[in-house]
Each structure stands twice: as structure tokens, then as C-alpha cells.
Amino acid sequence: MKEYALEVGDLDWEMVPPGAKWRLSRARKKQRTGILLYVVSRAKNVDTVSSNWRIAILSREGRTLCGISTQSPFTKFVPLPSGLHRIRFDSAGNYGAVDFFRNVLLGERDVLVARCQPGYSWKPFDRNRPPERWHLGVLLDGEQDFSPVTR
């Protein structure tokens, strides 16, 4: 399978859709620690089934925490204990995969927010396929802005 190009950046509030903001506010209200994952599709109509579908997967220590498809408008929240976690961020599909790791230190009531924008193309075997884009940020307890996730 072909490796996709990868871009990883910092997350800001303008990138977070209303559904993910609502899920994040519920997690903060319940004083939970964990990861919030959502996918932003490049497709205008996400109801169509494409041979270029993609899925974003988070795993830790070889165990899958959660996965979400580009066809899904939902967000996923996974509770985690506070502490240092080595998280694998993976997006895969029919025509290739890309993954990377980050060490994330979560304190009590901190939430890691991961946004994936898959890089599929409507042209089969497209050589100019857009890169996989991930944006990561940690919302610390009591803070209003995201802190960057370092390597």
C-alpha cells in the first residue's frame, strides 16, 4: 500500500465543529480525562460510499482506543487515566495508510482533542493526492485555549 503525505499541526477553536465542542463541554462538566477524536471530510456529500473511504484510529500500547470513519458525523470520547501516554494516530483506507506517534501527558481533567482530515482523492491512484492532516491540542483543566502536543 502507498504511504500518504502527512501534516501535523496545532489545533485552535475555529477548527472544532459544534458537535465536538458540545462533547468536549460535557467531558469537562463531568471532570473527565481522555481523548476526543473527530474527522473532517473533504467530500461535499459524506453520505456517498466511495472506494476512497478513510478511517481514523487511535491506539495505545497496541490496543485500539477508538476509530471513526469519514462517513460518520459523530465524535468519540475515550476516557484515559491521567499520566504519560504514547498514542498512535493512524488513518487508513483502501489505497494507503499513514501513522505517527506522540507522547501525551494528561493531568486530571485534561482532554486531548484530535482532528483528522483524511487525504483521499476522488481520482483512483491520484499522484497528487492531498496529505493526511491531523491537528492536535490538549485542553488543560481550567484553561480556555489548547496547548500544543509535542513529540
trRosetta pair geometry for C-beta under 8 A, 3 or more apart (Angstrom, degrees):
i j d omega theta_ij theta_ji phi_ij phi_ji
1 95 7.0 149 -154 168 93 28
1 96 4.9 161 164 -107 97 48
1 97 5.9 48 117 7 142 89
2 95 6.2 -11 40 159 112 77
2 96 3.9 -55 75 -89 76 124
3 96 6.1 177 -91 -166 10 117
3 97 7.3 -44 -114 72 56 53
3 98 6.0 93 -165 -89 74 84
4 91 7.6 -48 47 86 147 106
4 96 5.1 131 -43 120 88 131
4 97 7.2 -129 4 113 102 9
4 98 4.4 -87 55 -36 97 126
4 119 5.3 145 -171 65 135 131
4 129 6.7 -87 -130 110 93 128
4 131 6.5 132 157 -144 95 52
4 132 4.9 85 113 -21 135 106
5 98 7.8 -37 75 -91 14 154
5 119 6.9 -144 59 176 80 174
5 129 7.6 164 16 91 99 87
5 130 7.8 -106 59 156 114 33
5 131 3.6 -75 98 -105 101 97
5 132 6.9 174 86 17 52 70
6 98 5.0 179 -73 173 110 142
6 100 6.4 130 177 -35 157 128
6 131 6.0 -170 -73 -174 10 109
6 132 5.2 -18 -109 63 66 100
6 134 7.5 -6 -166 9 92 104
7 131 4.8 88 -10 114 100 139
7 132 7.1 179 28 85 67 51
7 133 4.9 -14 70 -110 105 73
7 134 7.3 175 91 30 56 63
8 100 6.6 -90 -57 71 142 159
8 133 7.9 166 -84 -158 33 49
8 134 4.9 -11 -113 69 76 100
8 135 7.6 160 -162 -88 51 33
8 136 6.8 -1 -171 4 98 110
9 133 7.3 -13 15 -166 107 93
9 134 7.5 161 28 89 61 53
9 135 5.1 -25 76 -108 84 80
9 136 7.8 159 85 24 36 69
10 135 6.6 11 112 -158 17 86
10 136 7.0 -62 -122 67 39 60
10 137 6.0 72 -170 -79 70 97
10 146 6.9 157 177 106 92 122
10 148 4.7 -56 -108 -106 116 96
10 149 7.8 166 -111 22 70 71
11 15 5.8 -120 -154 64 76 136
11 16 7.2 66 176 -55 113 97
11 113 5.7 -141 108 92 170 109
11 115 5.9 130 -110 8 116 119
11 135 4.2 117 -83 145 77 102
11 136 5.8 -128 -21 96 109 11
11 137 3.3 -111 52 -11 110 118
11 146 5.0 -71 83 138 93 174
12 15 5.8 99 62 4 63 103
12 137 7.4 130 -63 -59 33 156
12 145 7.9 -17 -133 -155 74 91
12 146 6.5 -140 -100 32 40 124
13 16 5.7 -56 -154 25 45 114
13 145 7.6 -84 -35 -122 108 67
13 146 7.6 179 -51 -12 68 106
15 40 7.9 -90 -175 -42 87 152
15 115 5.7 -90 144 -30 121 178
15 135 5.8 -33 142 89 165 162
16 20 5.0 -122 -168 89 87 121
16 21 5.3 108 133 -62 116 87
16 24 7.4 -20 -171 -5 142 148
16 113 6.9 -21 -100 172 120 149
16 115 7.3 -122 -90 -73 63 131
17 20 5.2 88 59 14 75 103
17 21 7.1 -136 101 -7 36 91
17 38 6.9 -135 33 144 109 156
17 40 7.4 154 -32 -94 121 99
18 21 5.5 -56 -145 36 34 113
18 22 6.3 35 157 -22 67 103
19 22 5.7 -52 -150 33 31 112
19 23 6.5 28 153 -15 64 105
19 38 7.4 143 91 -119 104 144
19 73 6.9 110 3 151 169 89
19 74 7.1 -119 156 -131 144 39
19 75 5.7 168 126 -11 100 112
20 23 5.6 -51 -145 38 35 110
20 24 6.1 38 153 -21 66 107
20 36 6.4 119 -160 155 94 126
20 38 4.7 -82 -85 -22 127 155
20 75 4.6 135 -98 -80 75 150
20 113 7.3 96 169 -151 123 117
20 115 8.0 23 -138 -91 173 97
21 24 5.6 -55 -146 38 30 113
21 25 6.3 31 155 -20 65 104
22 25 5.8 -53 -147 34 30 109
22 26 6.6 31 152 -19 63 104
23 26 5.7 -53 -152 34 33 113
23 27 6.5 33 151 -19 65 104
23 36 6.1 146 111 -138 117 124
23 75 4.7 -142 15 81 160 134
23 77 5.7 -166 169 -44 116 119
24 27 5.7 -52 -148 35 33 111
24 28 6.4 30 154 -16 65 106
24 36 5.7 -38 -84 -59 86 172
24 111 6.3 160 -141 110 88 159
24 113 6.7 -4 -98 -90 129 124
24 139 6.9 77 -167 21 123 162
25 28 5.7 -54 -146 39 33 110
25 29 6.1 37 154 -23 66 107
26 29 5.6 -53 -144 36 30 112
26 30 6.3 16 159 -5 65 109
27 30 6.1 -65 -146 47 28 100
27 32 4.5 -89 -163 59 79 114
27 34 6.7 -113 -152 48 135 108
27 36 6.8 -131 -6 -65 158 118
27 77 5.6 -165 -75 -145 128 147
27 111 5.6 92 115 -91 140 143
28 31 7.2 28 -177 -80 35 38
28 32 7.6 -90 -66 39 22 75
28 109 7.1 75 -135 -175 62 100
28 111 7.0 -86 -67 -12 82 136
28 139 7.5 -67 -78 122 119 133
31 108 7.8 0 176 162 97 92
31 109 5.0 -53 -159 -101 71 113
32 77 7.5 64 110 164 145 130
32 79 5.7 -85 -171 -109 114 100
32 109 7.0 87 61 -121 19 60
32 111 7.4 56 95 -81 81 106
33 79 6.7 75 75 -156 59 74
33 80 5.9 -89 122 72 90 68
33 81 6.8 44 90 -157 132 17
33 82 5.2 -76 -160 -66 170 77
33 106 5.5 123 -173 152 112 125
33 107 7.6 -135 -117 99 128 35
33 108 6.1 -95 -62 -147 130 35
33 109 5.8 -78 -69 -64 83 18
33 110 5.7 33 -131 49 91 61
33 111 7.0 -153 -143 -74 40 60
34 77 5.9 83 102 177 137 83
34 78 5.2 -169 -176 92 118 50
34 79 4.2 -88 -75 -114 134 32
34 80 4.6 133 -115 11 62 78
34 106 7.7 80 -62 -162 14 161
34 111 6.1 1 64 -122 59 78
34 112 7.4 -103 129 33 37 82
35 58 6.2 -156 126 152 155 167
35 65 6.6 46 52 138 138 151
35 66 7.6 -167 91 26 115 123
35 77 7.2 167 86 -152 46 49
35 78 4.9 -4 56 55 94 99
35 80 6.2 51 -13 -12 89 126
35 87 7.3 135 -90 -121 149 148
35 111 7.1 150 -102 -166 22 68
35 112 4.6 -22 -110 69 77 102
35 113 7.7 163 -162 -85 58 26
35 114 6.4 7 -174 0 105 113
36 75 6.0 8 -174 169 93 121
36 76 7.3 163 -153 84 48 47
36 77 5.1 -16 -100 -100 76 78
36 111 5.7 29 -9 172 108 116
36 112 7.2 -179 26 89 66 51
36 113 4.8 -14 66 -112 106 71
36 114 7.1 173 86 25 53 68
37 56 6.4 -169 178 113 122 124
37 58 5.8 -144 -72 -18 145 130
37 66 5.8 179 33 90 141 125
37 68 5.8 171 119 6 113 130
37 75 6.7 163 81 -164 46 72
37 76 4.8 -10 57 59 98 97
37 77 8.0 -180 20 -80 68 32
37 78 7.4 24 -2 -2 108 107
37 114 4.9 -13 -108 68 74 106
37 116 7.3 11 -167 -3 93 109
38 68 6.9 -57 -128 94 33 163
38 74 7.8 -136 -120 120 88 37
38 75 4.2 -39 -79 -108 105 90
38 76 7.5 168 -73 19 57 66
38 114 7.6 159 27 87 55 61
38 115 6.0 -13 70 -113 85 68
38 116 7.5 -171 97 28 40 76
39 54 7.8 179 -157 97 139 102
39 56 5.1 178 -83 5 111 130
39 68 5.2 -166 -12 108 117 111
39 69 7.1 -121 41 109 161 22
39 70 5.5 -119 143 -100 139 52
39 72 6.9 79 45 66 121 87
39 115 7.8 144 -104 -163 25 54
39 116 4.9 -30 -111 72 75 97
39 117 7.5 142 -166 -89 62 36
39 118 6.9 12 -161 -19 113 100
40 115 6.3 20 -10 -177 112 100
40 116 7.2 179 24 86 71 45
40 117 4.6 -26 70 -94 102 88
41 46 4.8 120 53 -95 166 116
41 70 4.5 107 -100 -174 102 95
41 71 7.7 76 -81 -74 144 29
41 117 7.8 -178 -86 -141 10 68
41 118 7.2 -8 -119 38 56 102
42 117 6.7 90 -54 -179 89 94
42 118 7.0 -113 -3 74 104 73
42 119 7.7 65 -22 -118 144 30
42 120 6.9 -170 42 57 125 77
42 130 7.0 138 -93 52 162 148
43 46 5.4 130 83 -83 113 61
43 48 7.0 -130 172 50 145 107
43 50 7.2 -164 -87 -19 149 146
43 70 7.1 92 14 152 116 123
43 122 8.0 113 -104 -70 94 104
45 48 5.1 64 108 -10 106 107
46 70 6.6 -139 -140 143 106 78
46 71 5.7 157 168 -133 93 47
46 73 7.1 130 90 -64 151 87
47 71 7.6 87 -113 -152 25 92
49 53 7.1 -30 -161 -58 63 125
49 71 7.4 7 -100 -96 64 140
50 53 5.5 149 70 -52 80 71
50 120 7.3 126 111 140 139 148
50 122 7.3 -88 -144 -116 137 72
51 94 5.7 -61 167 45 72 167
51 124 7.0 1 88 -93 131 104
52 93 6.5 45 -178 148 45 147
52 94 6.5 -104 -107 44 32 115
52 95 6.5 -21 -122 8 75 125
52 120 3.9 135 158 -175 113 129
52 121 6.5 -131 -142 61 158 40
52 122 6.7 -131 18 -101 152 35
52 124 7.6 -146 -64 -93 106 61
53 69 6.6 -12 -180 -162 114 107
53 70 6.0 -164 -156 41 69 112
53 71 6.6 -20 -135 -31 116 107
53 93 5.5 -176 93 -139 53 115
53 94 6.8 78 47 -12 73 103
53 120 7.4 -22 -97 -71 5 167
54 69 7.4 145 88 -155 47 60
54 70 4.9 65 56 -29 84 124
54 91 5.6 16 178 177 114 103
54 92 7.0 156 -152 81 70 25
54 93 4.2 -67 -98 -54 58 129
54 118 3.5 145 78 -141 163 159
54 119 7.8 107 -82 39 158 46
54 120 5.3 -153 -35 -35 117 120
55 67 5.5 23 167 178 113 111
55 68 6.9 169 -157 83 74 29
55 69 5.0 -37 -103 -99 85 64
55 70 7.3 -110 -78 -12 42 75
55 91 6.9 176 85 -149 39 61
55 92 6.0 -23 58 62 87 74
55 93 6.5 144 9 -78 72 75
56 67 6.6 170 87 -152 47 62
56 68 5.5 -12 58 58 95 81
56 89 7.6 -21 -166 -169 94 80
56 90 7.2 147 -160 85 48 52
56 91 4.9 -23 -99 -97 67 90
56 114 7.7 179 161 127 136 117
56 116 3.9 152 -98 45 147 166
56 118 7.1 -134 -56 -62 94 100
57 64 6.1 -54 -170 -137 110 105
57 66 7.4 -170 -145 98 54 42
57 67 4.2 -13 -101 -102 79 98
57 88 7.9 -7 110 108 89 95
57 89 8.0 148 81 -162 54 36
57 90 4.4 -23 64 71 98 105
57 91 7.3 167 17 -86 73 37
57 92 7.0 -8 6 14 119 104
58 64 7.5 108 82 -162 49 61
58 65 4.5 -42 101 56 97 116
58 66 5.5 15 45 52 103 76
58 67 7.4 -167 20 -76 62 53
58 78 7.1 -154 83 18 134 151
58 87 6.1 -21 -163 -170 98 108
58 88 7.0 148 -159 77 46 60
58 89 6.3 -12 -105 -104 74 59
58 90 7.5 178 -80 25 28 80
58 114 6.7 135 -78 48 129 162
59 62 6.8 -21 161 -168 122 7
59 63 6.1 174 -159 85 90 34
59 64 4.8 -50 -97 -101 99 46
59 65 5.9 -180 -104 -1 33 81
59 87 7.4 143 74 -160 39 59
59 88 4.6 -15 62 57 90 111
59 90 6.9 12 8 4 106 123
60 63 6.1 -25 69 61 65 85
60 65 5.7 51 3 -49 99 116
60 80 7.6 96 -14 -118 168 128
60 85 5.6 -38 -132 -171 133 109
60 86 6.7 134 -142 75 77 58
60 87 5.6 -36 -85 -104 91 62
60 88 7.1 -174 -76 14 38 81
61 86 7.3 101 -58 62 66 96
64 67 6.5 -23 -175 -34 124 104
65 78 4.7 64 169 -170 109 170
65 80 7.8 -21 -132 -72 137 110
65 87 7.9 -32 0 -136 144 98
66 76 4.4 177 168 137 151 149
66 78 5.0 -148 -21 -56 123 126
67 76 8.0 62 56 -3 18 167
68 72 5.3 -112 -171 67 88 135
68 74 6.9 -138 -139 81 123 83
68 75 7.6 -20 -105 -136 164 29
68 76 5.4 -158 -57 -11 122 122
68 116 8.0 153 70 44 105 127
69 72 4.8 101 60 -5 82 101
70 118 5.5 -73 -77 21 127 139
70 120 7.5 -83 -33 13 169 133
80 85 6.3 -19 177 -63 148 155
80 106 6.3 86 93 53 118 160
82 106 5.2 -131 -133 108 58 84
82 107 5.4 19 -148 -165 124 24
82 108 5.0 -46 -63 -66 150 52
82 110 7.1 95 -117 29 94 103
83 105 7.4 -81 156 -144 25 64
83 106 6.6 -2 43 59 35 81
84 103 6.2 -5 -170 -175 99 100
84 104 7.3 154 -153 81 51 41
84 105 5.1 -23 -96 -98 72 76
85 103 7.3 160 82 -155 41 53
85 104 5.1 -21 63 63 92 91
85 105 7.8 167 19 -86 69 29
85 106 6.6 10 5 4 115 110
86 101 6.0 2 -180 -172 91 116
86 102 7.6 175 -151 88 52 33
86 103 5.4 -27 -98 -98 70 72
86 104 7.9 158 -94 18 22 73
87 101 6.8 155 80 -153 44 63
87 102 5.6 -16 60 63 94 81
87 103 7.8 153 16 -102 74 21
87 104 5.5 9 0 6 121 122
87 112 7.5 -173 -23 121 166 166
88 99 5.8 8 -179 -178 97 121
88 100 7.6 168 -151 87 59 28
88 101 5.4 -32 -98 -96 64 79
89 99 6.4 165 86 -153 50 67
89 100 5.6 -13 58 61 99 76
89 101 7.4 172 15 -92 76 27
89 102 6.8 26 -11 5 115 105
89 114 6.5 -161 -115 -153 121 141
89 116 7.6 -179 -175 -85 109 114
89 134 5.8 67 153 -126 149 161
89 136 7.8 -102 -71 -71 156 126
90 97 6.8 -2 -171 -174 95 107
90 98 7.4 173 -148 91 54 44
90 99 3.9 -12 -101 -102 81 107
91 97 6.9 178 93 -149 47 63
91 98 5.9 0 57 57 87 85
91 99 7.5 170 20 -80 52 62
91 116 5.7 160 -78 -167 128 135
91 118 5.5 -170 179 -105 140 90
91 119 8.0 107 107 16 142 82
91 132 5.2 170 58 -143 139 137
91 134 7.8 -167 -22 -65 125 106
92 96 7.5 -137 -141 113 60 39
92 97 3.8 -2 -109 -109 90 104
92 98 7.8 -178 -77 24 61 48
92 99 8.0 -8 -54 -54 97 98
93 96 6.9 9 59 54 82 54
93 97 7.3 165 22 -80 52 69
93 118 7.2 78 -30 -163 135 140
93 120 6.4 -18 57 -82 168 121
95 120 7.4 115 45 -125 121 90
95 124 7.7 -173 -86 -149 143 66
95 125 7.3 -154 -141 -80 134 49
98 132 4.9 -167 56 20 141 151
100 134 7.6 -149 45 31 122 152
102 136 6.8 100 10 -173 175 175
102 149 5.4 37 175 150 147 123
102 150 7.7 147 -158 91 101 33
102 151 6.5 -106 -124 -131 73 39
103 150 7.7 -25 66 88 87 77
103 151 7.2 48 25 145 90 39
104 112 5.4 6 -170 -86 152 145
104 138 6.8 160 -157 -78 105 125
104 149 5.9 -28 -102 -140 95 115
106 110 4.4 -164 -156 77 75 119
106 111 7.9 59 -137 -78 117 17
106 112 6.5 -83 -83 -32 115 101
106 138 7.1 -153 -100 -142 74 125
107 110 4.7 91 50 -22 68 125
107 140 6.8 35 42 -143 119 87
107 141 6.3 -97 95 4 111 115
108 141 6.3 4 95 -41 70 153
109 141 3.8 74 90 -95 110 118
110 138 5.7 6 178 -179 113 106
110 139 6.8 166 -159 83 62 53
110 140 5.3 -20 -113 -120 100 49
110 141 5.8 -79 -65 -29 64 82
111 138 7.1 161 83 -156 40 59
111 139 4.8 -6 60 54 92 103
112 136 6.9 -14 -172 -164 95 95
112 137 7.6 163 -154 89 54 36
112 138 5.2 -30 -98 -100 66 78
112 139 8.0 -170 -81 18 19 70
112 149 7.0 58 -138 -84 107 132
113 136 7.2 157 83 -153 57 46
113 137 5.2 -11 57 65 100 84
113 138 7.5 172 14 -95 73 26
113 139 6.2 51 -17 -15 114 105
113 146 6.8 -86 42 -112 120 126
114 134 6.6 -23 -166 -164 90 102
114 135 7.7 151 -158 79 43 51
114 136 5.5 -5 -107 -105 71 81
115 134 6.8 147 80 -159 57 50
115 135 4.3 -8 59 57 112 97
115 136 7.6 -155 26 -68 72 40
116 132 7.3 -23 -162 -175 90 94
116 133 7.4 144 -160 86 43 57
116 134 5.5 -14 -103 -103 68 77
117 132 7.5 157 82 -166 59 48
117 133 4.2 -6 58 64 106 106
117 134 7.7 -164 24 -72 69 34
117 135 7.8 37 -4 -5 103 99
118 132 6.0 -23 -137 -121 45 83
119 129 5.7 93 145 150 101 95
119 130 4.3 -143 -147 95 90 73
119 131 5.0 -113 -95 129 150 14
119 132 4.4 -100 -4 -63 113 50
119 133 7.0 114 -62 -10 97 73
120 129 7.1 -43 -147 -156 24 112
120 130 7.9 -12 48 50 21 93
121 126 3.9 -52 85 35 154 155
121 128 7.5 103 -92 85 157 65
121 129 4.6 -119 -18 -115 123 79
121 130 6.8 140 -69 8 92 80
122 126 8.0 65 59 -41 40 142
123 126 4.0 98 81 -73 104 110
126 129 4.7 121 92 -65 103 82
130 133 7.9 -37 147 -23 107 104
136 148 7.6 77 95 -160 87 55
136 149 4.2 -48 123 23 126 134
137 146 2.9 0 176 -175 136 137
137 147 6.5 134 -166 56 77 38
137 148 6.7 -49 -113 -100 71 35
137 149 6.7 -137 -95 -21 22 94
138 146 6.5 122 52 -162 34 76
138 147 4.7 -34 65 61 93 96
138 148 7.9 -6 19 85 89 10
138 149 6.0 114 -26 -74 99 87
139 143 6.3 -163 -170 77 61 101
139 146 5.8 -53 -75 -101 69 68
139 147 7.7 162 -88 12 22 81
140 143 4.2 55 65 9 91 131
140 147 5.7 46 -26 -9 109 128
143 147 7.1 32 112 -35 167 101
